[in-house]
Amino acid sequence: MEAYEAALSTVCTGVSFFHDTTMERWRVEGLKPVGRDEPALAAALALAASVSGFDAALERAPTSPDGWLARSYASFSEQLIGRRFAVRGSHLHHAPAAGRITLTLDAGLAFGSGEHGSTRGALRALEFVVRRRPRRIVDLGTGSGILAMAAACLLHRRVLAVDIEPQSIRVARSNARRNRLGPLIRTRLADGWRNPTVRQAGPYDLVLANILARPLRQMAWRLSTNLAPGGRVILGGFLRRQCRGVLAAHRRRGLRLELRLQEADWTTLVLQRPGPASRRSPS
């Protein structure tokens, strides 16, 4: 699903998704003017099909912006995740759940809203690593910024939030301001480890990478060289059947498995680079 979210976000003014509980299916929707950016949309959808291995059917229907947003709002209720987190839309006006870290997102741009199993798994994994008090943190493929914000709130640390999509950076920056986390979230438009600034800010004590199976496997060696001794990485965005390949790629780089979480068909891994934990002061 996340590959198609990214594809639609390249040309749509808004992207959201809806869970059909009766058929256990997710539907990803985007809103754009009729006829605009059709070649770019076709190319993005073809790439999503190639990356995900699933050729999703494309359906079109006329809708007004107000109607689409109303449907997004109706589907985006408050999500209670793990023991510590609550994720809610900015359209909700009732009091948030007590005793939880509340993250508020814009339901009109709801990718990374906490409804998806990979996001839920990553948030639960954060509760596991909090006991280690990581200092230098990077969120690769930040999307809505939800994981960067969760880490900043839970750990009271600065987080570098990175994405290859300009729209994601704009949304993440807006969400950080909405949650009064602007001073703790540093956003950067960058292609992950290929960016020298991202590499120079390391080595990292915690890497968040809720992406897709193939890019996770491909960047395993770069991740291992940018992870501090004793550092941990939270990997997500892949299905149960893809877990073995992702885990093997990182084990070959010397990382060891600490925790495996399952949210429906989606798997989240916590891996550690052996060695003493870093005690550097945060930059």
C-alpha positions as CSV (number, residue, x, y, z in Angstrom):
1,M,0.0,0.0,0.0
2,E,2.7,2.5,0.9
3,A,4.2,2.3,-2.6
4,Y,0.9,3.4,-4.1
5,E,0.6,6.1,-1.5
6,A,3.9,7.5,-2.6
7,A,2.9,7.1,-6.3
8,L,-0.3,9.1,-5.9
9,S,1.4,11.7,-3.7
10,T,3.6,12.7,-6.6
11,V,0.7,14.2,-8.6
12,C,-2.3,14.5,-6.2
13,T,-3.1,17.4,-3.9
14,G,-4.2,15.0,-1.2
15,V,-3.8,11.3,-0.5
16,S,-5.6,9.1,2.0
17,F,-6.5,5.5,2.6
18,F,-9.5,3.6,3.9
19,H,-9.8,0.2,5.5
20,D,-12.6,-2.2,4.4
21,T,-12.9,-4.3,7.5
22,T,-15.5,-6.7,5.8
23,M,-13.1,-7.7,3.1
24,E,-9.8,-6.9,4.9
25,R,-8.7,-4.6,2.1
26,W,-7.1,-1.2,2.0
27,R,-8.1,1.4,-0.6
28,V,-5.7,4.3,-1.4
29,E,-7.2,7.4,-2.9
30,G,-5.8,10.6,-4.3
31,L,-7.4,13.8,-5.4
32,K,-6.3,15.7,-8.5
33,P,-7.8,17.8,-11.3
34,V,-9.1,15.9,-14.3
35,G,-6.5,15.3,-17.0
36,R,-3.6,16.9,-15.1
37,D,-0.2,15.1,-14.9
38,E,-1.5,11.9,-16.5
39,P,1.9,10.7,-17.9
40,A,3.5,11.3,-14.5
41,L,0.7,9.4,-12.8
42,A,1.1,6.4,-15.2
43,A,4.8,6.3,-14.6
44,A,4.5,6.5,-10.8
45,L,1.9,3.7,-10.7
46,A,4.0,1.5,-12.9
47,L,6.9,2.0,-10.5
48,A,4.7,1.2,-7.5
49,A,3.6,-2.0,-9.1
50,S,7.2,-3.0,-9.8
51,V,8.4,-2.2,-6.3
52,S,5.5,-3.8,-4.5
53,G,5.0,-6.8,-6.8
54,F,1.2,-6.1,-6.8
55,D,-0.6,-4.5,-9.8
56,A,-3.5,-2.6,-8.2
57,A,-6.5,-1.8,-10.3
58,L,-6.9,2.0,-11.0
59,E,-10.4,3.4,-10.7
60,R,-11.6,7.0,-11.3
61,A,-14.6,8.8,-10.0
62,P,-15.6,12.4,-10.0
63,T,-15.7,13.9,-6.5
64,S,-15.7,17.4,-4.9
65,P,-12.8,18.3,-2.6
66,D,-15.2,18.7,0.2
67,G,-16.7,15.3,-0.3
68,W,-13.3,13.6,-0.4
69,L,-12.1,15.4,2.7
70,A,-15.3,14.4,4.6
71,R,-14.7,10.8,3.8
72,S,-11.1,11.1,4.9
73,Y,-12.2,12.6,8.2
74,A,-14.8,10.0,8.8
75,S,-12.3,7.2,8.4
76,F,-9.5,8.7,10.5
77,S,-10.6,8.1,14.1
78,E,-8.2,8.3,17.1
79,Q,-5.8,5.3,17.0
80,L,-4.5,4.0,20.3
81,I,-1.1,2.2,19.6
82,G,0.9,0.2,22.1
83,R,1.0,1.4,25.7
84,R,2.2,5.0,25.0
85,F,0.8,6.5,21.8
86,A,-2.4,8.0,20.5
87,V,-2.7,9.2,16.9
88,R,-5.6,11.5,15.9
89,G,-6.7,13.7,13.0
90,S,-6.7,17.5,13.3
91,H,-10.4,17.5,12.7
92,L,-11.2,15.8,16.0
93,H,-12.3,18.1,18.8
94,H,-13.0,15.8,21.7
95,A,-10.4,15.4,24.4
96,P,-7.5,13.1,23.5
97,A,-6.9,9.8,25.4
98,A,-5.5,10.4,28.8
99,G,-2.0,9.2,29.8
100,R,-0.7,8.8,26.2
101,I,1.6,10.8,23.9
102,T,-0.8,12.3,21.4
103,L,0.3,13.0,17.9
104,T,-2.1,15.1,15.7
105,L,-2.0,14.8,11.9
106,D,-3.9,16.4,9.0
107,A,-6.4,13.8,7.8
108,G,-6.4,15.3,4.4
109,L,-2.8,14.1,4.0
110,A,-3.0,11.0,6.1
111,F,-0.2,8.7,4.8
112,G,1.6,7.6,7.9
113,S,-1.5,8.1,10.1
114,G,-1.1,5.2,12.4
115,E,-3.8,3.0,10.7
116,H,-1.3,1.0,8.7
117,G,0.3,-2.1,10.3
118,S,3.9,-1.0,9.5
119,T,3.4,2.4,11.2
120,R,1.8,0.7,14.2
121,G,4.6,-1.8,14.5
122,A,7.3,0.9,14.3
123,L,5.6,2.9,17.1
124,R,5.4,-0.2,19.3
125,A,9.1,-0.9,18.5
126,L,9.9,2.7,19.7
127,E,8.6,1.7,23.1
128,F,11.1,-1.1,23.2
129,V,14.2,1.0,22.4
130,V,13.3,3.9,24.7
131,R,15.0,2.1,27.6
132,R,18.4,2.5,25.7
133,R,18.1,6.3,25.5
134,P,19.5,6.8,22.0
135,R,20.8,10.2,21.2
136,R,21.5,10.7,17.5
137,I,18.3,9.7,15.6
138,V,17.4,9.7,11.9
139,D,14.0,8.9,10.3
140,L,14.6,7.7,6.7
141,G,11.5,8.0,4.5
142,T,9.7,10.1,7.1
143,G,6.4,10.6,5.2
144,S,4.0,12.4,7.5
145,G,6.8,12.7,10.1
146,I,4.9,10.5,12.5
147,L,7.9,8.3,13.6
148,A,10.2,11.3,13.9
149,M,7.6,13.1,16.1
150,A,7.0,10.0,18.2
151,A,10.8,9.6,18.8
152,A,11.2,13.2,19.7
153,C,8.3,13.1,22.2
154,L,9.3,9.8,23.7
155,L,13.0,10.3,23.9
156,H,13.2,14.2,24.2
157,R,15.8,14.2,21.5
158,R,16.3,16.0,18.2
159,V,15.5,13.9,15.1
160,L,16.6,14.3,11.5
161,A,13.6,13.5,9.3
162,V,14.5,12.7,5.7
163,D,12.4,12.0,2.6
164,I,13.0,11.9,-1.1
165,E,9.5,13.5,-1.8
166,P,9.2,17.3,-1.4
167,Q,5.5,16.9,-0.4
168,S,6.4,14.6,2.4
169,I,8.9,17.1,3.7
170,R,6.3,19.9,3.6
171,V,3.8,17.7,5.4
172,A,6.3,16.5,8.0
173,R,7.4,20.0,8.7
174,S,3.7,21.1,9.1
175,N,2.9,18.3,11.4
176,A,5.9,19.0,13.6
177,R,4.7,22.6,14.0
178,R,1.2,21.4,14.7
179,N,2.5,19.2,17.5
180,R,4.8,21.9,18.8
181,L,7.8,19.9,17.9
182,G,9.4,22.2,15.4
183,P,12.6,22.8,17.4
184,L,13.2,19.0,17.7
185,I,12.4,17.9,14.1
186,R,15.0,18.9,11.4
187,T,13.6,18.0,8.0
188,R,15.7,17.5,4.9
189,L,14.9,16.6,1.3
190,A,17.4,13.8,0.6
191,D,17.9,10.4,-0.9
192,G,18.8,8.6,2.3
193,W,22.4,7.6,2.8
194,R,23.4,9.1,-0.6
195,N,23.1,12.5,0.9
196,P,26.4,13.7,2.5
197,T,24.7,15.8,5.2
198,V,22.7,12.7,6.4
199,R,26.0,10.7,6.6
200,Q,27.9,13.5,8.3
201,A,25.3,13.8,11.0
202,G,26.0,10.2,12.1
203,P,26.9,7.8,13.2
204,Y,23.4,7.2,14.6
205,D,22.2,5.5,17.8
206,L,18.8,5.0,16.3
207,V,17.7,4.7,12.7
208,L,14.0,4.6,11.8
209,A,13.3,3.1,8.3
210,N,9.7,2.3,7.6
211,I,10.1,2.0,3.8
212,L,9.8,-1.1,1.6
213,A,11.5,-4.5,1.5
214,R,13.6,-3.9,-1.6
215,P,15.2,-0.6,-0.7
216,L,15.8,-1.8,2.8
217,R,17.8,-4.8,1.5
218,Q,19.7,-2.6,-0.9
219,M,20.8,0.0,1.7
220,A,21.7,-2.6,4.5
221,W,25.4,-2.1,4.0
222,R,25.2,1.7,4.1
223,L,23.0,1.6,7.2
224,S,25.4,-0.7,9.0
225,T,28.3,1.8,8.3
226,N,26.3,4.7,9.6
227,L,25.1,3.0,12.8
228,A,27.0,3.6,15.9
229,P,28.4,0.6,18.0
230,G,25.5,-0.5,20.2
231,G,23.1,1.5,17.9
232,R,19.7,0.1,16.9
233,V,17.5,0.3,13.8
234,I,13.8,-0.1,13.5
235,L,12.9,-1.6,10.1
236,G,9.3,-1.7,8.7
237,G,7.2,-1.5,5.6
238,F,7.4,-5.1,4.5
239,L,5.2,-8.2,4.7
240,R,5.7,-11.3,6.7
241,R,6.8,-13.2,3.6
242,Q,9.5,-10.6,2.9
243,C,10.9,-10.7,6.4
244,R,13.5,-13.4,5.8
245,G,15.2,-11.5,2.9
246,V,15.3,-8.2,4.8
247,L,16.6,-9.8,8.0
248,A,19.3,-11.8,6.0
249,A,20.6,-8.7,4.3
250,H,21.2,-7.0,7.6
251,R,22.6,-10.0,9.4
252,R,25.2,-10.2,6.6
253,R,26.3,-6.8,7.7
254,G,26.8,-7.9,11.4
255,L,23.5,-6.7,12.8
256,R,21.6,-8.9,15.2
257,L,17.9,-9.3,15.8
258,E,16.5,-8.1,19.1
259,L,12.8,-7.9,18.5
260,R,10.3,-9.0,15.9
261,L,6.7,-7.5,15.9
262,Q,3.7,-8.5,13.8
263,E,0.7,-6.3,12.9
264,A,-1.5,-8.3,10.7
265,D,0.6,-9.2,7.7
266,W,3.2,-6.5,8.4
267,T,6.5,-7.2,10.2
268,T,8.7,-4.8,12.1
269,L,12.2,-5.6,13.2
270,V,14.5,-4.1,15.8
271,L,18.2,-4.8,15.0
272,Q,21.4,-3.8,16.9
273,R,25.0,-3.3,15.8
274,P,27.1,-5.1,18.5
275,G,29.4,-2.9,20.6
276,P,29.2,-0.5,23.5
277,A,26.4,2.1,23.3
278,S,27.5,5.6,22.4
279,R,27.5,8.2,25.1
280,R,28.0,11.3,22.9
281,S,26.1,14.4,23.6
282,P,23.4,15.1,21.0
283,S,24.3,17.5,18.3
